[in-house]
Amino acid sequence: MEERSSFVPRHLNIMKLDGFYQGNSCLAITQFEAPFCCKTEGNNKLVSTNLKPHKGKEVTVAWLADHNSGRNSFDTQLSVKGTLDYKEENELTVYQVLLDNHNYSYFTDANVWQISQKVGSNPIVMIGKTSETDFDYEKFSS
């Protein structure tokens, strides 16, 4: 059974989230069920376990210049909603989210710093150059 932290970030409480998972403290690598949020902490196996089942389904990939600004602001960010595909390449999982030939995203497990999903919604994958984040989860705790 995976461990849950003792707090749920405030912005995630709005999602009526049951729990918040942290990659390095997950006792078992499992596919989470919505609603959930997972700070990946570089746990590539946890990332692939939670993304691969969505192959052929719609996901949203987002990149934020400032991780603490959130997706609901007018700060610098990119967001692509499209169909997830992936391939294994040299012990690395390379993901593609494709809307059309002009709107797409490519990333690997090592680029994902957070995955979240509301009930009835598609997963949201937060990416960066690495899986490191300066997002202040404590600041947003209830």
DSSP file (Angstrom, degrees, kcal/mol; ACC not computed):
  #  RESIDUE AA STRUCTURE BP1 BP2  ACC     N-H-->O    O-->H-N    N-H-->O    O-->H-N    TCO  KAPPA ALPHA  PHI   PSI    X-CA   Y-CA   Z-CA
    1    1 A M              0   0    0      0, 0.0    26,-0.2     0, 0.0     2,-0.1   0.000 360.0 360.0 360.0 135.6    0.0    0.0    0.0
    2    2 A E        -     0   0    0     25,-0.2     2,-0.3    24,-0.1    24,-0.2  -0.398 360.0-116.9 -77.1 153.9    1.4    3.4   -0.9
    3    3 A E        -     0   0    0     22,-0.6    19,-0.4    19,-0.2     2,-0.4  -0.644  22.3-152.9 -88.2 146.3    2.0    6.1    1.7
    4    4 A R        -     0   0    0     -2,-0.3    17,-0.2    17,-0.1    15,-0.0  -0.922  21.2-114.4-115.4 146.2    0.1    9.4    1.6
    5    5 A S        -     0   0    0     15,-2.1    15,-0.3    -2,-0.4    -1,-0.0  -0.264  26.3-112.2 -74.4 168.9    1.4   12.6    3.1
    6    6 A S  S    S+     0   0    0     13,-0.1     2,-0.3     2,-0.0    -1,-0.1   0.526  95.6  48.9 -81.4  -5.3   -0.2   14.2    6.1
    7    7 A F        -     0   0    0     13,-0.1    -2,-0.2   134,-0.0    13,-0.2  -0.937  64.5-147.5-132.5 157.1   -1.4   17.2    4.1
    8    8 A V        -     0   0    0     -2,-0.3   134,-1.1    11,-0.1     5,-0.2  -0.990  37.4-111.4-119.6 121.2   -3.3   17.8    0.9
    9    9 A P  B >>  -A  141   0A   0      0, 0.0     4,-1.7     0, 0.0     3,-1.5  -0.189  25.3-120.5 -52.9 141.6   -2.3   21.1   -0.9
   10   10 A R  H 3> S+     0   0    0    130,-9.9     4,-1.4     1,-0.3     3,-0.2   0.874 112.9  54.1 -53.3 -44.8   -5.0   23.7   -0.8
   11   11 A H  H 34 S+     0   0    0    129,-0.3    -1,-0.3     1,-0.2     4,-0.3   0.758 111.1  47.7 -65.4 -20.8   -5.3   23.9   -4.6
   12   12 A L  H X4>S+     0   0    0     -3,-1.5     5,-0.9   128,-0.3     3,-0.8   0.741 100.0  64.6 -89.3 -25.3   -5.8   20.1   -4.6
   13   13 A N  H ><5S+     0   0    0     -4,-1.7     3,-2.3     1,-0.3    -2,-0.2   0.854  93.9  62.8 -60.9 -33.4   -8.4   20.2   -1.9
   14   14 A I  T 3<5S+     0   0    0     -4,-1.4    -1,-0.3     1,-0.3    -2,-0.2   0.823  98.3  55.9 -59.3 -30.2  -10.5   22.2   -4.4
   15   15 A M  T < 5S-     0   0    0     -3,-0.8   104,-0.3    -4,-0.3    -1,-0.3   0.467 116.7-119.0 -78.4  -1.2  -10.3   19.0   -6.5
   16   16 A K  T < 5 -     0   0    0     -3,-2.3     2,-0.3     1,-0.2    -3,-0.2   0.962  47.3-171.1  56.3  53.3  -11.8   17.1   -3.5
   17   17 A L      < -     0   0    0     -5,-0.9    -1,-0.2     1,-0.1    19,-0.1  -0.576  27.4-156.7 -81.8 134.1   -8.7   15.0   -3.5
   18   18 A D  S    S-     0   0    0     17,-0.6     2,-0.3    -2,-0.3    -1,-0.1   0.821  72.4  -5.9 -76.8 -32.6   -8.4   11.9   -1.3
   19   19 A G        -     0   0    0     16,-0.4    18,-0.7    -7,-0.1     2,-0.4  -0.994  51.6-133.8-162.1 163.1   -4.6   12.0   -1.1
   20   20 A F  E     -b   37   0B   0     -2,-0.3   -15,-2.1   -15,-0.3     2,-0.3  -0.992  26.5-157.8-124.3 126.8   -1.4   13.4   -2.2
   21   21 A Y  E     -b   38   0B   0     16,-2.9    18,-2.5    -2,-0.4     2,-0.5  -0.819   6.5-155.6-110.1 145.3    1.4   11.0   -3.1
   22   22 A Q  E >>  -b   39   0B   0    -19,-0.4     3,-1.7    -2,-0.3     4,-0.6  -0.987  18.6-135.2-120.9 127.5    5.1   11.6   -3.2
   23   23 A G  G >4 S+     0   0    0     16,-3.4     3,-0.9    -2,-0.5    18,-0.1   0.816 101.4  48.3 -50.1 -44.5    7.2    9.4   -5.5
   24   24 A N  G 34 S+     0   0    0      1,-0.2    -1,-0.3    15,-0.2    16,-0.1   0.642 113.0  48.6 -77.1 -12.6   10.0    8.6   -3.1
   25   25 A S  G <4 S+     0   0    0     -3,-1.7   -22,-0.6   -22,-0.1     2,-0.5   0.372  78.8 115.9-107.4   4.7    7.7    7.7   -0.3
   26   26 A C    <<  -     0   0    0     -3,-0.9   -24,-0.1    -4,-0.6     3,-0.1  -0.631  49.7-161.9 -74.0 121.6    5.4    5.4   -2.3
   27   27 A L  S    S+     0   0    0     -2,-0.5     2,-0.4   -26,-0.2   -25,-0.2   0.783  77.3  29.8 -75.9 -26.7    5.9    1.9   -0.8
   28   28 A A  S    S-     0   0    0     -3,-0.1     2,-0.8   -25,-0.1    -1,-0.2  -0.993  82.5-122.5-133.4 140.4    4.4    0.2   -3.8
   29   29 A I        +     0   0    0     -2,-0.4     2,-0.3    -3,-0.1    17,-0.0  -0.734  52.7 156.9 -81.7 115.0    4.5    1.3   -7.5
   30   30 A T        -     0   0    0     -2,-0.8     2,-0.7    16,-0.0    19,-0.1  -0.923  50.0-108.2-138.8 159.1    0.8    1.5   -8.4
   31   31 A Q        -     0   0    0     -2,-0.3     2,-0.1    18,-0.1    19,-0.1  -0.831  42.8-137.9 -88.1 120.9   -1.5    3.1  -10.8
   32   32 A F        -     0   0    0     -2,-0.7     2,-0.4     1,-0.0     4,-0.1  -0.410   7.3-133.4 -78.8 154.4   -3.5    5.7   -8.8
   33   33 A E        -     0   0    0      2,-0.2    84,-0.1    -2,-0.1    86,-0.1  -0.885  44.7 -62.4-108.1 141.5   -7.2    6.2   -9.3
   34   34 A A  S    S+     0   0    0     -2,-0.4    84,-0.2    84,-0.1     2,-0.1  -0.331 111.1  51.4 -63.6 143.2   -8.7    9.7   -9.6
   35   35 A P  S    S+     0   0    0      0, 0.0   -17,-0.6     0, 0.0   -16,-0.4   0.450  86.8 120.5 -87.0 140.2   -8.8   11.9   -7.8
   36   36 A F  E     - C   0 117B   0     81,-1.9    81,-2.4   -19,-0.1     2,-0.3  -0.985  41.0-157.6-154.5 162.8   -5.0   12.0   -7.1
   37   37 A C  E     -bC  20 116B   0    -18,-0.7   -16,-2.9    -2,-0.3     2,-0.5  -0.980  12.8-168.8-141.3 136.1   -1.9   14.1   -7.3
   38   38 A C  E     -bC  21 115B   0     77,-2.9    77,-2.0    -2,-0.3     2,-0.8  -0.968  16.8-153.8-131.9 116.9    1.6   12.7   -7.4
   39   39 A K  E     -bC  22 114B   0    -18,-2.5   -16,-3.4    -2,-0.5    75,-0.2  -0.820  21.2-154.3 -80.9 113.5    4.8   14.7   -7.0
   40   40 A T    >   -     0   0    0     73,-1.1     3,-2.1    -2,-0.8    -1,-0.1   0.791   5.2-163.2 -72.4 -30.6    7.0   12.3   -8.9
   41   41 A E  T 3  S-     0   0    0     72,-0.4     3,-0.1    90,-0.4    91,-0.1   0.824  73.2 -57.7  51.7  36.0   10.4   13.1   -7.3
   42   42 A G  T 3  S+     0   0    0     70,-0.4     2,-1.6    89,-0.2    -1,-0.3   0.613  93.2 146.7  75.0  11.7   12.3   11.4  -10.2
   43   43 A N    <>  +     0   0    0     -3,-2.1     4,-1.8     1,-0.2     3,-0.4  -0.619  21.9 179.4 -83.0  85.8   10.5    8.1   -9.6
   44   44 A N  H  > S+     0   0    0     -2,-1.6     4,-2.6     1,-0.2     5,-0.2   0.832  76.3  55.3 -60.3 -36.3   10.5    7.1  -13.3
   45   45 A K  H  > S+     0   0    0      1,-0.2     4,-2.3     2,-0.2    -1,-0.2   0.889 107.4  50.2 -66.0 -37.7    8.8    3.7  -12.7
   46   46 A L  H  > S+     0   0    0     -3,-0.4     4,-1.4     2,-0.2    -1,-0.2   0.895 110.5  50.9 -65.2 -39.9    5.9    5.5  -10.9
   47   47 A V  H  X S+     0   0    0     -4,-1.8     4,-1.5     2,-0.2     3,-0.4   0.961 113.0  43.7 -61.1 -52.8    5.6    7.9  -13.9
   48   48 A S  H  X S+     0   0    0     -4,-2.6     4,-2.3     1,-0.2    -2,-0.2   0.867 109.8  56.6 -65.7 -35.4    5.4    5.1  -16.5
   49   49 A T  H  < S+     0   0    0     -4,-2.3    -1,-0.2     1,-0.2    -2,-0.2   0.848 114.6  39.4 -62.0 -33.5    3.0    3.1  -14.3
   50   50 A N  H  < S+     0   0    0     -4,-1.4    -1,-0.2    -3,-0.4    -2,-0.2   0.635 122.3  39.6 -94.2 -15.0    0.6    6.0  -14.2
   51   51 A L  H >< S+     0   0    0     -4,-1.5     3,-2.3    -5,-0.1    -3,-0.2   0.836 100.6  66.3 -99.4 -40.4    1.0    7.2  -17.8
   52   52 A K  G >< S+     0   0    0     -4,-2.3     3,-1.8     1,-0.3    -3,-0.1   0.821  93.2  61.1 -56.2 -36.0    1.2    4.0  -20.0
   53   53 A P  G 3  S+     0   0    0      0, 0.0    -1,-0.3     0, 0.0    -2,-0.1   0.675  98.1  61.8 -64.6 -12.6   -2.4    2.9  -19.2
   54   54 A H  G X  S+     0   0    0     -3,-2.3     3,-2.6     3,-0.1    30,-0.5   0.316  71.5 137.3 -94.7   8.5   -3.5    6.2  -20.9
   55   55 A K  T <  S+     0   0    0     -3,-1.8    30,-0.2     1,-0.3     3,-0.1  -0.322  76.5  16.2 -55.8 131.6   -2.0    5.3  -24.3
   56   56 A G  T 3  S+     0   0    0     28,-3.4    -1,-0.3     1,-0.3     2,-0.2   0.434 111.4 102.3  82.9  -0.5   -4.4    6.2  -27.0
   57   57 A K  S <  S-     0   0    0     -3,-2.6    27,-2.7    27,-0.2     2,-0.3  -0.687  80.8 -90.5-112.0 166.9   -6.4    8.4  -24.6
   58   58 A E  E     +D   83   0B   0     -2,-0.2     2,-0.3    25,-0.2    25,-0.2  -0.597  48.2 164.8 -80.8 132.4   -6.5   12.2  -24.1
   59   59 A V  E     -D   82   0B   0     23,-2.7    23,-2.3    -2,-0.3     2,-0.5  -0.925  30.6-128.6-136.1 163.1   -4.1   13.8  -21.6
   60   60 A T  E     -De  81 124B   0     63,-2.6    65,-3.3    -2,-0.3     2,-0.5  -0.969  17.0-163.8-114.6 131.3   -2.9   17.3  -20.9
   61   61 A V  E     -De  80 125B   0     19,-2.9    19,-2.8    -2,-0.5     2,-0.4  -0.957  12.4-173.7-112.9 131.5    0.8   18.2  -20.8
   62   62 A A  E     -De  79 126B   0     63,-2.8    65,-2.8    -2,-0.5     2,-0.4  -0.973  15.9-167.8-130.7 142.7    1.8   21.5  -19.2
   63   63 A W  E     -De  78 127B   0     15,-2.5    15,-2.5    -2,-0.4     2,-0.4  -0.999  11.7-166.3-124.6 128.4    5.0   23.4  -18.9
   64   64 A L  E     -D   77   0B   0     63,-0.5     3,-0.3    -2,-0.4    13,-0.2  -0.954  22.0-149.9-117.3 132.1    5.1   26.4  -16.5
   65   65 A A  S    S+     0   0    0     11,-2.3     2,-0.5    -2,-0.4    -1,-0.1   0.901 102.1  30.9 -62.1 -39.7    8.0   29.0  -16.4
   66   66 A D  S >> S-     0   0    0     10,-0.5     3,-2.2     1,-0.1     4,-0.5  -0.953  75.8-157.7-121.2 108.6    7.2   29.4  -12.7
   67   67 A H  G >4 S+     0   0    0     -2,-0.5     3,-0.6     1,-0.3    -1,-0.1   0.782  92.5  57.9 -56.9 -28.3    5.9   26.2  -11.1
   68   68 A N  G 34 S+     0   0    0      1,-0.2    -1,-0.3    -3,-0.1    -3,-0.0   0.533  89.7  73.1 -81.9  -5.5    4.2   28.2   -8.4
   69   69 A S  G <4 S-     0   0    0     -3,-2.2    -1,-0.2     7,-0.1     3,-0.2   0.791  90.4-148.9 -78.8 -26.9    2.1   30.3  -10.8
   70   70 A G    X<  -     0   0    0     -3,-0.6     3,-0.6    -4,-0.5     5,-0.2   0.027  27.4 -81.4  79.2 167.6   -0.3   27.4  -11.6
   71   71 A R  T 3  S+     0   0    0      1,-0.2    -1,-0.2    -4,-0.1    -8,-0.0   0.594 118.3  69.6 -83.7 -11.9   -2.1   26.7  -14.8
   72   72 A N  T 3  S+     0   0    0     -3,-0.2     2,-0.2     2,-0.0    -1,-0.2  -0.016  87.5  82.3 -98.5  30.9   -4.9   29.2  -14.0
   73   73 A S  S <  S-     0   0    0     -3,-0.6    -3,-0.0     2,-0.1    -4,-0.0  -0.718  83.3-118.1-123.7 175.5   -2.8   32.3  -14.4
   74   74 A F  S    S+     0   0    0     -2,-0.2     3,-0.1    -5,-0.0     2,-0.1   0.141  73.6 122.3 -99.7  18.5   -1.6   34.4  -17.3
   75   75 A D  S    S-     0   0    0     -5,-0.2    -2,-0.1     1,-0.2     2,-0.1  -0.341  81.4 -68.3 -74.4 163.7    2.0   33.7  -16.4
   76   76 A T  S    S+     0   0    0    -12,-0.1   -11,-2.3    -2,-0.1   -10,-0.5  -0.309  79.0 132.8 -59.3 123.9    4.3   32.1  -19.1
   77   77 A Q  E     -D   64   0B   0    -13,-0.2     2,-0.4   -12,-0.1   -13,-0.2  -0.984  42.9-141.7-164.9 161.2    3.1   28.6  -19.8
   78   78 A L  E     -D   63   0B   0    -15,-2.5   -15,-2.5    -2,-0.3     2,-0.4  -0.986  16.7-176.9-130.0 143.3    2.3   26.0  -22.5
   79   79 A S  E     -D   62   0B   0     -2,-0.4     2,-0.4   -17,-0.2   -17,-0.2  -0.978   2.7-175.3-144.5 128.6   -0.5   23.5  -22.4
   80   80 A V  E     -D   61   0B   0    -19,-2.8   -19,-2.9    -2,-0.4     2,-0.6  -0.988   6.0-166.1-127.2 125.9   -1.3   20.8  -24.9
   81   81 A K  E     +D   60   0B   0     -2,-0.4     2,-0.3   -21,-0.2   -21,-0.2  -0.954  39.0 111.8-111.1 121.2   -4.2   18.5  -24.7
   82   82 A G  E     -D   59   0B   0    -23,-2.3   -23,-2.7    -2,-0.6     2,-0.4  -0.891  66.0 -48.2-165.4-167.6   -4.0   15.5  -27.1
   83   83 A T  E     -DF  58  98B   0     15,-2.2    15,-2.0    -2,-0.3     2,-0.3  -0.679  51.6-131.0 -88.0 130.3   -3.7   11.8  -27.5
   84   84 A L  E     + F   0  97B   0    -27,-2.7   -28,-3.4   -30,-0.5     2,-0.3  -0.615  33.0 162.7 -83.2 135.0   -0.9   10.0  -25.6
   85   85 A D  E     - F   0  96B   0     11,-2.5    11,-3.0    -2,-0.3     2,-0.3  -0.943   9.6-177.6-138.9 162.0    1.5    7.7  -27.3
   86   86 A Y  E     - F   0  95B   0     -2,-0.3     2,-0.3     9,-0.3     9,-0.2  -0.987  11.9-162.7-154.8 162.7    4.9    6.3  -26.2
   87   87 A K  E     - F   0  94B   0      7,-2.0     7,-2.9    -2,-0.3     2,-0.5  -0.988  26.0-118.4-145.3 152.5    7.8    4.1  -27.3
   88   88 A E  E     + F   0  93B   0     -2,-0.3     2,-0.3     5,-0.2     5,-0.2  -0.782  35.8 174.0 -90.2 131.4   10.6    2.5  -25.4
   89   89 A E  E >   - F   0  92B   0      3,-3.4     3,-0.6    -2,-0.5    -2,-0.0  -0.902  64.4 -25.3-145.3 110.5   14.0    3.7  -26.6
   90   90 A N  T 3  S-     0   0    0     -2,-0.3     3,-0.1     1,-0.2    -1,-0.1   0.931 125.8 -47.1  52.6  54.1   17.4    2.8  -25.0
   91   91 A E  T 3  S+     0   0    0      1,-0.2     2,-0.4     0, 0.0    -1,-0.2   0.707 122.1 107.9  61.9  23.3   15.8    2.0  -21.6
   92   92 A L  E <   -F   89   0B   0     -3,-0.6    -3,-3.4    17,-0.0     2,-0.6  -0.983  66.5-135.7-129.7 139.4   13.9    5.3  -21.7
   93   93 A T  E     -F   88   0B   0     -2,-0.4    16,-0.8    -5,-0.2     2,-0.6  -0.872  19.7-162.9 -95.7 120.7   10.2    5.8  -22.3
   94   94 A V  E     -FG  87 108B   0     -7,-2.9    -7,-2.0    -2,-0.6     2,-0.3  -0.918   8.6-159.0-105.8 121.0    9.6    8.6  -24.8
   95   95 A Y  E     -FG  86 107B   0     12,-3.6    12,-1.7    -2,-0.6     2,-0.4  -0.713   7.8-165.4-101.5 150.0    6.0   10.1  -24.7
   96   96 A Q  E     -FG  85 106B   0    -11,-3.0   -11,-2.5    -2,-0.3     2,-0.5  -0.999   5.7-167.4-131.8 131.0    4.2   12.0  -27.4
   97   97 A V  E     -FG  84 105B   0      8,-2.7     8,-1.8    -2,-0.4     2,-0.5  -0.977  20.0-171.4-116.4 116.4    1.0   14.0  -26.9
   98   98 A L  E     +FG  83 104B   0    -15,-2.0   -15,-2.2    -2,-0.5     6,-0.2  -0.926  31.2 160.4-119.9 125.1   -0.3   14.9  -30.3
   99   99 A L  E    S-     0   0B   0      4,-2.8     2,-0.3     1,-0.6     5,-0.2   0.778  79.1 -39.4 -98.5 -49.9   -3.2   17.2  -31.2
  100  100 A D  E >  S- G   0 103B   0      3,-1.5     3,-1.0   -18,-0.0    -1,-0.6  -0.897  76.6 -70.8-159.4-174.2   -2.2   17.7  -34.8
  101  101 A N  T 3  S+     0   0    0     -2,-0.3     3,-0.1     1,-0.2    -3,-0.0   0.636 132.5  39.8 -65.3 -12.6    1.0   18.1  -36.8
  102  102 A H  T 3  S+     0   0    0      1,-0.2     2,-0.5     0, 0.0    -1,-0.2   0.490 112.1  56.2-112.5  -7.4    1.5   21.6  -35.4
  103  103 A N  E <  S+G  100   0B   0     -3,-1.0    -4,-2.8     2,-0.0    -3,-1.5  -0.909  74.0 116.3-132.6 103.5    0.4   21.1  -31.8
  104  104 A Y  E     -G   98   0B   0     -2,-0.5     2,-0.3    -6,-0.2    -6,-0.2  -0.947  41.7-144.2-157.8 169.9    2.3   18.3  -29.9
  105  105 A S  E     -G   97   0B   0     -8,-1.8    -8,-2.7    -2,-0.3     2,-0.4  -0.992   5.9-163.9-146.2 141.0    4.6   17.6  -27.0
  106  106 A Y  E     +G   96   0B   0     -2,-0.3     2,-0.3   -10,-0.2   -10,-0.2  -0.977  25.2 143.3-122.5 140.6    7.5   15.1  -26.4
  107  107 A F  E     -G   95   0B   0    -12,-1.7   -12,-3.6    -2,-0.4     2,-0.2  -0.973  33.5-131.2-163.3 169.1    8.9   14.2  -23.0
  108  108 A T  E >   -G   94   0B   0     -2,-0.3     3,-1.8   -14,-0.2     4,-0.5  -0.723  39.9 -95.8-120.4 173.2   10.3   11.3  -21.0
  109  109 A D  G >  S+     0   0    0    -16,-0.8     3,-1.4     1,-0.3   -67,-0.1   0.875 123.2  61.6 -53.9 -37.9    9.7   10.0  -17.5
  110  110 A A  G 3  S+     0   0    0      1,-0.3    21,-0.4   -17,-0.2    -1,-0.3   0.588  98.5  56.5 -69.9 -10.6   12.6   12.1  -16.3
  111  111 A N  G <  S+     0   0    0     -3,-1.8    17,-2.2    19,-0.2     2,-0.5   0.565  84.5  97.8 -93.3 -10.9   10.8   15.3  -17.4
  112  112 A V  E <   + H   0 127B   0     -3,-1.4   -70,-0.4    -4,-0.5    15,-0.2  -0.681  35.9 166.6 -88.5 122.1    7.6   14.7  -15.3
  113  113 A W  E     +     0   0B   0     13,-2.4   -73,-1.1    -2,-0.5   -72,-0.4   0.601  69.1  13.2-106.1 -15.9    7.5   16.5  -11.9
  114  114 A Q  E     -CH  39 126B   0     12,-1.3    12,-3.1   -75,-0.2     2,-0.4  -0.967  52.3-169.5-158.6 142.9    3.7   16.0  -11.2
  115  115 A I  E     +CH  38 125B   0    -77,-2.0   -77,-2.9    -2,-0.3     2,-0.3  -0.999  19.7 167.8-128.6 134.2    0.8   14.0  -12.4
  116  116 A S  E     -CH  37 124B   0      8,-2.1     8,-3.1    -2,-0.4     2,-0.3  -0.971  11.6-173.7-142.4 159.5   -2.8   14.7  -11.3
  117  117 A Q  E     -C   36   0B   0    -81,-2.4   -81,-1.9    -2,-0.3     2,-0.2  -0.940  12.9-149.0-156.6 131.8   -6.3   13.8  -12.2
  118  118 A K    >   -     0   0    0      4,-0.4     3,-1.8    -2,-0.3     2,-0.2  -0.610  46.5 -85.0 -89.1 158.6   -9.7   14.8  -11.2
  119  119 A V  T 3  S+     0   0    0   -104,-0.3     3,-0.1     1,-0.3    -1,-0.1  -0.463 117.2  11.8 -62.5 131.6  -12.6   12.3  -11.3
  120  120 A G  T 3  S+     0   0    0      1,-0.3    -1,-0.3    -2,-0.2     2,-0.3   0.528 112.2 100.7  78.6   5.8  -14.1   12.3  -14.9
  121  121 A S  S <  S-     0   0    0     -3,-1.8    -1,-0.3     1,-0.0   -87,-0.1  -0.751  76.9-101.2-118.7 166.6  -11.2   14.3  -16.3
  122  122 A N        -     0   0    0     -2,-0.3    -4,-0.4     1,-0.1   -63,-0.2  -0.534  49.9 -92.3 -80.6 154.2   -8.1   13.5  -18.3
  123  123 A P        -     0   0    0      0, 0.0   -63,-2.6     0, 0.0     2,-0.5  -0.303  31.8-140.8 -64.0 150.0   -4.7   13.3  -16.4
  124  124 A I  E     -eH  60 116B   0     -8,-3.1    -8,-2.1   -65,-0.2     2,-0.6  -0.974  13.4-162.0-114.5 122.8   -2.6   16.5  -16.3
  125  125 A V  E     -eH  61 115B   0    -65,-3.3   -63,-2.8    -2,-0.5     2,-0.5  -0.922   4.0-155.4-109.9 116.8    1.2   15.9  -16.7
  126  126 A M  E     -eH  62 114B   0    -12,-3.1   -13,-2.4    -2,-0.6   -12,-1.3  -0.823  20.4-174.9 -94.5 124.5    3.4   18.7  -15.5
  127  127 A I  E     +eH  63 112B   0    -65,-2.8   -63,-0.5    -2,-0.5     2,-0.3  -0.816  14.2 161.7-121.7 159.5    6.8   18.6  -17.2
  128  128 A G        -     0   0    0    -17,-2.2     5,-0.1    -2,-0.3   -63,-0.0  -0.856  60.9 -75.0-152.8-172.6   10.1   20.5  -17.1
  129  129 A K  S    S+     0   0    0     -2,-0.3     2,-0.2     3,-0.1   -17,-0.1   0.868 119.6   2.4 -61.3 -35.2   13.7   20.1  -18.1
  130  130 A T  S    S-     0   0    0      2,-0.3    -2,-0.2   -19,-0.2   -19,-0.2  -0.764  86.6 -97.3-135.1-177.9   14.0   17.6  -15.3
  131  131 A S  S    S+     0   0    0    -21,-0.4   -90,-0.4    -2,-0.2   -89,-0.2   0.414  87.2 113.9 -85.2   3.1   11.6   16.1  -12.7
  132  132 A E        -     0   0    0    -91,-0.1     2,-0.3   -92,-0.1    -2,-0.3  -0.459  45.4-176.3 -71.2 144.9   12.9   18.7  -10.1
  133  133 A T        -     0   0    0     -2,-0.1    -2,-0.0     2,-0.1    -5,-0.0  -0.998  32.8-160.1-142.7 147.8   10.4   21.3   -9.0
  134  134 A D        +     0   0    0     -2,-0.3    -1,-0.1     2,-0.1     2,-0.0   0.193  47.8 141.4-104.1  13.3   10.4   24.3   -6.7
  135  135 A F        -     0   0    0      1,-0.1     2,-1.4   -68,-0.1     3,-0.2  -0.346  54.0-132.2 -58.4 130.7    6.7   24.1   -6.3
  136  136 A D     >  +     0   0    0      1,-0.2     4,-1.0     2,-0.1     3,-0.2  -0.658  33.1 170.8 -90.8  84.7    5.8   25.0   -2.7
  137  137 A Y  T  4 S+     0   0    0     -2,-1.4     3,-0.3     1,-0.2  -127,-0.2   0.846  77.3  57.2 -63.2 -34.9    3.4   22.2   -1.7
  138  138 A E  T >4 S+     0   0    0      1,-0.2     3,-1.6     2,-0.2    -1,-0.2   0.894 100.6  57.4 -62.9 -40.7    3.5   23.3    1.9
  139  139 A K  T 34 S+     0   0    0      1,-0.3    -1,-0.2    -3,-0.2    -2,-0.2   0.839 110.0  44.6 -58.5 -34.3    2.4   26.8    1.0
  140  140 A F  T 3< S+     0   0    0     -4,-1.0  -130,-9.9    -3,-0.3  -129,-0.3   0.278  87.4 119.1 -96.7  10.3   -0.7   25.4   -0.6
  141  141 A S  B <    A    9   0A   0     -3,-1.6    -3,-0.1  -132,-0.4  -134,-0.0  -0.390 360.0 360.0 -75.0 157.6   -1.5   22.9    2.2
  142  142 A S              0   0    0   -134,-1.1    -1,-0.1    -2,-0.1    -3,-0.1   0.492 360.0 360.0 -73.4 360.0   -4.8   23.3    4.0
